[in-house]
């Protein structure tokens, strides 16, 4: 419930005289509850693959691959329909992509990659 709605309910609950002392602690508690509710709403908000890719600065296939590997959670009901991922997971993917970019070309060894491919066959 938003703070404005809480304040309206509080005013409606006032006695007819209208005299009520609203303590700083009561206001602080209402603000903290609102902040927690807003934080949990953002935490559970989901986005489509295209938006997740755009936010994380990666390709859509990278997001799909992360979902398939279990790196990030798929928020589809029953695993069917359009893939949706949580914003919190997108932020984690974004940090991982940034770290990989910061690593630069030093992190990629073409010879080691070729050896891994040969071993896999």
N, C-alpha and C positions, 0 to 999 in steps of 0.2 A: 504494500500500500504506500502511495506517495505521501510525502510530508504534508503537502497541502490538504490532502484528504484526511490525514490524521488530525490536523489542526481544526478542520471543519467539524469533525466528529467531537473533538474536545470542546469546541465552542457550543455545539448543540447540547452537550451534556452539562453545560453550566446551569447552576441554580438560577431561579428567576431574578434574584438580586444582581446576578452577573458578576459578583465578586469572587474571584478565585485567584489564588496565588500560584502561578506557574513557575516552578523552580527551574533553575539553570540545569540541574541534574535531569529533570524530566525532559527538557528540550534536547539535551545532549543524548539521552537514551533514544529518543525518537530519531535524531539525526544518524546515530550509529546504526540503528535498525534499518533505516532507509539505505544507507551506504552498503550494508551487507546484502540487502535484497538486490540492489543494483549490481553489485559485484557478482552475485551468483547468477543473475540473468545474463550477464556478458559471458560468464564462464560456460554456460550451457547453450549459448547461441550457436547455431550451425549455419554453414554457408555451402554453396555448391562448389564443385571441383574448380570451375573456371574462376570464381571469386577467390577461392583459397590459393590457387596458383598465382593469381595476380598479387594478392596480399603478401605471399611468401617470396615472390620473385623467382619462382620456378615454373617449369612447364606443367601443364595439366597431367601429362603422363607421369611425371615425378610424383604428383599427389596421388594418382591412382596406384602407382607402384608402392607407395608408402602405406596405403590402405590395404592392398593385397598382402604385403609382408607383415602386417600387424603393427607397424611402427606407429601409425595413428589409427584411431578408432573410427569405424564407419558408423554413422548414426542412422542408417536406414532401418526401418522396422522390418524384421524378418529377412534382412539381407537382400531385399528386392527393391527395384526402383532406382531413382536417381541417387547417386552417392552424395552424401552430406557429411561434412566433418566439423568438429567443434573449433571455435576460434582459438581456444587454448592450445589445441594440437597444431593449428596453423602457425601460431607464434613459435612453438617448439621447432617446427619444420623450417621456419624462417631463420631461426638462430643457427640451425644446423647448416643451412644453405650458405649463410653469411660466413660461417667458420670455414666451410669448404672453399668459398671464393677467396677468403683471406689467405688460405694456405697457398693458393696460386699454383703455378706450373711445377713448383718444387715437389708437390705432393703426388704428381703423376709420373710414374716410371713406365714408359712404353715397353721396355724389355721385360719387366716384371709382369706386365699385363699380358704380353704374348706368352710367357711361360705359364701363367695361370690358365690361359685358353688351351694350350697344348695339354696340360695335365687334365683338364676337364673332359677332353675327348677320349 
